[in-house]
Amino acid sequence: MTLPDPWPLFQDLRFAGQRNHPRGACFVAEGRILVEDLLAWGRAGKVEVVAVLAETASADAVRPLLPEGAELIVATPAEVEALAGFPFHRGLMAAARVPDPPGQDRLRACRRLLALPSVSDAENLGQLLRTAAALGLDGVLQGPGPDPFSRRVIRVSMGTAWKLPVWRRDDVWEALEGWKAEGGEVVAAALGGEDVRAWRPAARTALVLGPEGPGLSEADLARCGRTVGIAMAPGVDSLNVAAAGAILMHRMVGP
């Protein structure tokens, strides 16, 4: 099988990272729902779709959905499986250029911000991004950790990685200091904090979630203006960071 230029974008999907392409670094979305959503964003000019790989049975349906400049590659199921490196049953893939990072001015304007200094699990990051987008947060400030445009994060977040502003910084705390200069409160999430049910978020609030396992350190908690937590029933010591984050974010945007 001779590979034309776009084919390597879809090669060996077990590799989770971004793909190199002359038009810039690219990410891959898989499956009908994600691909059709990505193509809609491409037609609206919000993201640059480079190529779509469709199994023969799906090609006619996807052809009229292509944004300008996107190439359609049609292949048999066997060719797609050989390219992906494992049995692939979703029928559609699309590659798009990773968007330019959102600007600093947009970060400073956030009124509801999620800060993740060191979340390390891709599935947790994907769930947190999806929840933040669903609840209408203005963006996510992310420290070292998984790439929000990696294959697993894209899949778990259901594409919110290309919709929700994500600022990646080596030092989230330094970025939060800049955000606070516009006014606002930085709130930590930790066991033993103020009961979230009594929390009345400020007009500008940044919620900080710690890493899986240890959570935020004492030094990190001291950087925050207050600490909130979720009361646990007897016999339960904690929640997964994505589950806890969903509860806290819901409270942060509530009345």
Contacts in CASP RR format, 6 or more apart in sequence:
PFRMAT RR
TARGET T0000
AUTHOR 0000-0000-0000
METHOD contacts of the structure
MODEL  1
MTLPDPWPLFQDLRFAGQRNHPRGACFVAEGRILVEDLLAWGRAGKVEVV
AVLAETASADAVRPLLPEGAELIVATPAEVEALAGFPFHRGLMAAARVPD
PPGQDRLRACRRLLALPSVSDAENLGQLLRTAAALGLDGVLQGPGPDPFS
RRVIRVSMGTAWKLPVWRRDDVWEALEGWKAEGGEVVAAALGGEDVRAWR
PAARTALVLGPEGPGLSEADLARCGRTVGIAMAPGVDSLNVAAAGAILMH
RMVGP
1 79 0 8 1.000
1 82 0 8 1.000
3 11 0 8 1.000
4 73 0 8 1.000
5 22 0 8 1.000
6 21 0 8 1.000
6 50 0 8 1.000
6 51 0 8 1.000
6 53 0 8 1.000
6 71 0 8 1.000
6 73 0 8 1.000
6 95 0 8 1.000
7 53 0 8 1.000
7 73 0 8 1.000
7 83 0 8 1.000
8 19 0 8 1.000
9 19 0 8 1.000
9 21 0 8 1.000
9 26 0 8 1.000
9 28 0 8 1.000
9 50 0 8 1.000
9 51 0 8 1.000
9 95 0 8 1.000
10 28 0 8 1.000
10 51 0 8 1.000
10 53 0 8 1.000
10 80 0 8 1.000
10 83 0 8 1.000
10 84 0 8 1.000
10 93 0 8 1.000
10 95 0 8 1.000
11 83 0 8 1.000
11 84 0 8 1.000
12 83 0 8 1.000
12 84 0 8 1.000
12 85 0 8 1.000
13 28 0 8 1.000
13 30 0 8 1.000
13 84 0 8 1.000
13 85 0 8 1.000
13 86 0 8 1.000
13 88 0 8 1.000
13 93 0 8 1.000
13 151 0 8 1.000
14 85 0 8 1.000
14 86 0 8 1.000
16 122 0 8 1.000
16 147 0 8 1.000
16 150 0 8 1.000
16 151 0 8 1.000
16 152 0 8 1.000
17 27 0 8 1.000
17 147 0 8 1.000
17 149 0 8 1.000
17 150 0 8 1.000
17 151 0 8 1.000
18 25 0 8 1.000
18 26 0 8 1.000
18 27 0 8 1.000
18 98 0 8 1.000
18 147 0 8 1.000
18 149 0 8 1.000
18 150 0 8 1.000
19 25 0 8 1.000
19 26 0 8 1.000
19 27 0 8 1.000
19 28 0 8 1.000
19 95 0 8 1.000
20 26 0 8 1.000
21 50 0 8 1.000
21 95 0 8 1.000
21 97 0 8 1.000
23 48 0 8 1.000
23 50 0 8 1.000
23 97 0 8 1.000
24 97 0 8 1.000
24 98 0 8 1.000
25 97 0 8 1.000
25 98 0 8 1.000
26 50 0 8 1.000
26 95 0 8 1.000
26 96 0 8 1.000
26 97 0 8 1.000
26 98 0 8 1.000
27 95 0 8 1.000
27 96 0 8 1.000
27 98 0 8 1.000
27 149 0 8 1.000
27 150 0 8 1.000
27 151 0 8 1.000
27 154 0 8 1.000
27 161 0 8 1.000
27 162 0 8 1.000
28 93 0 8 1.000
28 94 0 8 1.000
28 95 0 8 1.000
28 151 0 8 1.000
28 154 0 8 1.000
29 35 0 8 1.000
29 37 0 8 1.000
29 38 0 8 1.000
29 93 0 8 1.000
29 94 0 8 1.000
29 95 0 8 1.000
29 96 0 8 1.000
29 154 0 8 1.000
29 159 0 8 1.000
30 88 0 8 1.000
30 90 0 8 1.000
30 92 0 8 1.000
30 93 0 8 1.000
30 151 0 8 1.000
30 154 0 8 1.000
30 155 0 8 1.000
31 90 0 8 1.000
31 91 0 8 1.000
31 92 0 8 1.000
31 93 0 8 1.000
32 58 0 8 1.000
32 90 0 8 1.000
32 91 0 8 1.000
32 92 0 8 1.000
33 158 0 8 1.000
34 94 0 8 1.000
34 154 0 8 1.000
34 155 0 8 1.000
34 158 0 8 1.000
34 159 0 8 1.000
35 52 0 8 1.000
35 62 0 8 1.000
35 92 0 8 1.000
35 93 0 8 1.000
35 94 0 8 1.000
36 62 0 8 1.000
36 65 0 8 1.000
37 159 0 8 1.000
38 47 0 8 1.000
38 49 0 8 1.000
38 94 0 8 1.000
38 96 0 8 1.000
38 159 0 8 1.000
38 162 0 8 1.000
39 49 0 8 1.000
39 52 0 8 1.000
39 62 0 8 1.000
39 65 0 8 1.000
39 66 0 8 1.000
39 67 0 8 1.000
39 70 0 8 1.000
39 94 0 8 1.000
40 65 0 8 1.000
41 47 0 8 1.000
41 162 0 8 1.000
41 163 0 8 1.000
42 48 0 8 1.000
42 49 0 8 1.000
42 67 0 8 1.000
42 70 0 8 1.000
42 96 0 8 1.000
43 65 0 8 1.000
43 67 0 8 1.000
45 67 0 8 1.000
46 162 0 8 1.000
47 96 0 8 1.000
47 97 0 8 1.000
47 99 0 8 1.000
47 162 0 8 1.000
48 96 0 8 1.000
48 97 0 8 1.000
49 66 0 8 1.000
49 67 0 8 1.000
49 69 0 8 1.000
49 70 0 8 1.000
49 94 0 8 1.000
49 95 0 8 1.000
49 96 0 8 1.000
50 70 0 8 1.000
50 71 0 8 1.000
50 95 0 8 1.000
50 96 0 8 1.000
50 97 0 8 1.000
51 70 0 8 1.000
51 71 0 8 1.000
51 72 0 8 1.000
51 73 0 8 1.000
51 94 0 8 1.000
51 95 0 8 1.000
52 62 0 8 1.000
52 66 0 8 1.000
52 70 0 8 1.000
52 71 0 8 1.000
52 72 0 8 1.000
52 73 0 8 1.000
52 92 0 8 1.000
52 93 0 8 1.000
52 94 0 8 1.000
52 95 0 8 1.000
53 73 0 8 1.000
53 75 0 8 1.000
53 80 0 8 1.000
53 83 0 8 1.000
53 92 0 8 1.000
53 93 0 8 1.000
53 94 0 8 1.000
53 95 0 8 1.000
54 62 0 8 1.000
54 72 0 8 1.000
54 73 0 8 1.000
54 74 0 8 1.000
54 75 0 8 1.000
54 91 0 8 1.000
54 92 0 8 1.000
55 74 0 8 1.000
55 75 0 8 1.000
55 76 0 8 1.000
55 77 0 8 1.000
55 80 0 8 1.000
55 91 0 8 1.000
55 92 0 8 1.000
56 74 0 8 1.000
56 75 0 8 1.000
56 76 0 8 1.000
56 77 0 8 1.000
57 91 0 8 1.000
58 91 0 8 1.000
58 92 0 8 1.000
59 72 0 8 1.000
59 74 0 8 1.000
62 72 0 8 1.000
62 92 0 8 1.000
63 72 0 8 1.000
66 72 0 8 1.000
70 94 0 8 1.000
75 83 0 8 1.000
77 88 0 8 1.000
77 91 0 8 1.000
80 88 0 8 1.000
80 91 0 8 1.000
80 93 0 8 1.000
81 87 0 8 1.000
81 88 0 8 1.000
84 93 0 8 1.000
96 162 0 8 1.000
98 149 0 8 1.000
99 162 0 8 1.000
101 167 0 8 1.000
101 168 0 8 1.000
102 165 0 8 1.000
102 166 0 8 1.000
102 167 0 8 1.000
103 167 0 8 1.000
106 165 0 8 1.000
107 113 0 8 1.000
107 141 0 8 1.000
107 165 0 8 1.000
107 167 0 8 1.000
107 175 0 8 1.000
107 179 0 8 1.000
108 178 0 8 1.000
108 179 0 8 1.000
108 181 0 8 1.000
108 182 0 8 1.000
109 138 0 8 1.000
109 182 0 8 1.000
110 138 0 8 1.000
110 139 0 8 1.000
110 179 0 8 1.000
110 204 0 8 1.000
110 206 0 8 1.000
111 138 0 8 1.000
111 203 0 8 1.000
111 204 0 8 1.000
111 205 0 8 1.000
112 136 0 8 1.000
112 137 0 8 1.000
112 138 0 8 1.000
112 139 0 8 1.000
112 201 0 8 1.000
112 205 0 8 1.000
112 252 0 8 1.000
112 253 0 8 1.000
113 137 0 8 1.000
113 138 0 8 1.000
113 139 0 8 1.000
113 140 0 8 1.000
113 141 0 8 1.000
113 179 0 8 1.000
113 205 0 8 1.000
113 206 0 8 1.000
113 207 0 8 1.000
114 128 0 8 1.000
114 132 0 8 1.000
114 137 0 8 1.000
114 139 0 8 1.000
114 140 0 8 1.000
114 141 0 8 1.000
114 206 0 8 1.000
114 207 0 8 1.000
114 209 0 8 1.000
114 249 0 8 1.000
115 140 0 8 1.000
115 141 0 8 1.000
115 172 0 8 1.000
115 176 0 8 1.000
115 186 0 8 1.000
115 206 0 8 1.000
115 207 0 8 1.000
115 208 0 8 1.000
115 209 0 8 1.000
116 125 0 8 1.000
116 128 0 8 1.000
116 140 0 8 1.000
116 141 0 8 1.000
116 142 0 8 1.000
116 143 0 8 1.000
116 172 0 8 1.000
116 208 0 8 1.000
116 209 0 8 1.000
116 210 0 8 1.000
117 143 0 8 1.000
117 172 0 8 1.000
117 173 0 8 1.000
117 208 0 8 1.000
117 210 0 8 1.000
117 211 0 8 1.000
117 216 0 8 1.000
117 220 0 8 1.000
118 143 0 8 1.000
118 144 0 8 1.000
118 145 0 8 1.000
118 210 0 8 1.000
118 211 0 8 1.000
119 125 0 8 1.000
119 128 0 8 1.000
119 142 0 8 1.000
119 145 0 8 1.000
119 146 0 8 1.000
119 209 0 8 1.000
119 210 0 8 1.000
119 211 0 8 1.000
119 212 0 8 1.000
119 241 0 8 1.000
120 145 0 8 1.000
120 146 0 8 1.000
120 211 0 8 1.000
120 212 0 8 1.000
121 146 0 8 1.000
121 212 0 8 1.000
122 146 0 8 1.000
122 150 0 8 1.000
122 152 0 8 1.000
122 153 0 8 1.000
122 156 0 8 1.000
123 152 0 8 1.000
123 153 0 8 1.000
123 156 0 8 1.000
123 242 0 8 1.000
124 212 0 8 1.000
124 240 0 8 1.000
124 241 0 8 1.000
124 242 0 8 1.000
125 142 0 8 1.000
125 145 0 8 1.000
125 146 0 8 1.000
125 148 0 8 1.000
125 153 0 8 1.000
125 156 0 8 1.000
125 157 0 8 1.000
126 148 0 8 1.000
126 152 0 8 1.000
126 153 0 8 1.000
126 156 0 8 1.000
126 157 0 8 1.000
126 160 0 8 1.000
126 161 0 8 1.000
126 242 0 8 1.000
127 156 0 8 1.000
127 157 0 8 1.000
127 242 0 8 1.000
127 246 0 8 1.000
128 140 0 8 1.000
128 209 0 8 1.000
128 241 0 8 1.000
128 242 0 8 1.000
128 245 0 8 1.000
129 140 0 8 1.000
129 148 0 8 1.000
129 153 0 8 1.000
129 157 0 8 1.000
129 160 0 8 1.000
129 161 0 8 1.000
129 164 0 8 1.000
129 166 0 8 1.000
130 156 0 8 1.000
130 157 0 8 1.000
130 158 0 8 1.000
130 159 0 8 1.000
130 160 0 8 1.000
131 242 0 8 1.000
131 245 0 8 1.000
131 246 0 8 1.000
131 249 0 8 1.000
132 139 0 8 1.000
132 140 0 8 1.000
132 160 0 8 1.000
132 164 0 8 1.000
132 249 0 8 1.000
133 157 0 8 1.000
133 160 0 8 1.000
133 163 0 8 1.000
133 164 0 8 1.000
134 160 0 8 1.000
135 249 0 8 1.000
135 250 0 8 1.000
135 252 0 8 1.000
135 253 0 8 1.000
136 253 0 8 1.000
137 164 0 8 1.000
137 249 0 8 1.000
137 252 0 8 1.000
137 253 0 8 1.000
138 165 0 8 1.000
139 164 0 8 1.000
139 165 0 8 1.000
139 166 0 8 1.000
139 167 0 8 1.000
140 164 0 8 1.000
140 165 0 8 1.000
140 166 0 8 1.000
140 167 0 8 1.000
141 166 0 8 1.000
141 167 0 8 1.000
141 169 0 8 1.000
141 172 0 8 1.000
141 175 0 8 1.000
141 176 0 8 1.000
141 179 0 8 1.000
141 206 0 8 1.000
142 148 0 8 1.000
142 166 0 8 1.000
142 167 0 8 1.000
142 168 0 8 1.000
142 169 0 8 1.000
142 172 0 8 1.000
143 168 0 8 1.000
143 169 0 8 1.000
143 170 0 8 1.000
143 171 0 8 1.000
143 172 0 8 1.000
144 170 0 8 1.000
146 152 0 8 1.000
146 153 0 8 1.000
147 153 0 8 1.000
148 157 0 8 1.000
148 161 0 8 1.000
148 166 0 8 1.000
148 168 0 8 1.000
149 161 0 8 1.000
149 162 0 8 1.000
153 161 0 8 1.000
154 161 0 8 1.000
167 175 0 8 1.000
169 175 0 8 1.000
172 208 0 8 1.000
173 220 0 8 1.000
173 223 0 8 1.000
176 186 0 8 1.000
176 206 0 8 1.000
176 208 0 8 1.000
176 223 0 8 1.000
179 206 0 8 1.000
180 186 0 8 1.000
180 206 0 8 1.000
182 204 0 8 1.000
183 204 0 8 1.000
184 202 0 8 1.000
184 203 0 8 1.000
184 204 0 8 1.000
184 205 0 8 1.000
184 206 0 8 1.000
185 201 0 8 1.000
185 202 0 8 1.000
185 204 0 8 1.000
185 205 0 8 1.000
185 206 0 8 1.000
185 225 0 8 1.000
185 226 0 8 1.000
186 205 0 8 1.000
186 206 0 8 1.000
186 208 0 8 1.000
186 223 0 8 1.000
186 224 0 8 1.000
186 225 0 8 1.000
187 199 0 8 1.000
187 201 0 8 1.000
187 205 0 8 1.000
187 206 0 8 1.000
187 207 0 8 1.000
187 208 0 8 1.000
187 224 0 8 1.000
187 225 0 8 1.000
187 226 0 8 1.000
187 227 0 8 1.000
187 228 0 8 1.000
187 252 0 8 1.000
188 208 0 8 1.000
188 216 0 8 1.000
188 220 0 8 1.000
188 221 0 8 1.000
188 223 0 8 1.000
188 224 0 8 1.000
188 225 0 8 1.000
188 226 0 8 1.000
188 227 0 8 1.000
188 228 0 8 1.000
189 207 0 8 1.000
189 208 0 8 1.000
189 209 0 8 1.000
189 210 0 8 1.000
189 216 0 8 1.000
189 227 0 8 1.000
189 228 0 8 1.000
189 229 0 8 1.000
189 244 0 8 1.000
189 245 0 8 1.000
189 248 0 8 1.000
190 215 0 8 1.000
190 216 0 8 1.000
190 221 0 8 1.000
190 227 0 8 1.000
190 228 0 8 1.000
190 229 0 8 1.000
191 229 0 8 1.000
191 232 0 8 1.000
191 237 0 8 1.000
191 238 0 8 1.000
192 227 0 8 1.000
192 229 0 8 1.000
193 227 0 8 1.000
193 228 0 8 1.000
193 229 0 8 1.000
194 226 0 8 1.000
194 227 0 8 1.000
194 228 0 8 1.000
194 229 0 8 1.000
195 228 0 8 1.000
195 229 0 8 1.000
195 230 0 8 1.000
195 231 0 8 1.000
196 228 0 8 1.000
196 229 0 8 1.000
196 230 0 8 1.000
196 231 0 8 1.000
196 247 0 8 1.000
196 248 0 8 1.000
196 251 0 8 1.000
197 231 0 8 1.000
197 251 0 8 1.000
199 228 0 8 1.000
199 251 0 8 1.000
201 251 0 8 1.000
201 252 0 8 1.000
201 254 0 8 1.000
205 252 0 8 1.000
207 245 0 8 1.000
207 248 0 8 1.000
207 249 0 8 1.000
207 252 0 8 1.000
208 216 0 8 1.000
208 220 0 8 1.000
208 224 0 8 1.000
209 216 0 8 1.000
209 241 0 8 1.000
209 244 0 8 1.000
209 245 0 8 1.000
209 248 0 8 1.000
210 216 0 8 1.000
210 220 0 8 1.000
210 241 0 8 1.000
211 241 0 8 1.000
212 240 0 8 1.000
212 241 0 8 1.000
215 241 0 8 1.000
221 227 0 8 1.000
228 248 0 8 1.000
228 251 0 8 1.000
229 248 0 8 1.000
230 239 0 8 1.000
230 244 0 8 1.000
230 247 0 8 1.000
230 248 0 8 1.000
232 238 0 8 1.000
232 239 0 8 1.000
238 244 0 8 1.000
239 247 0 8 1.000
END
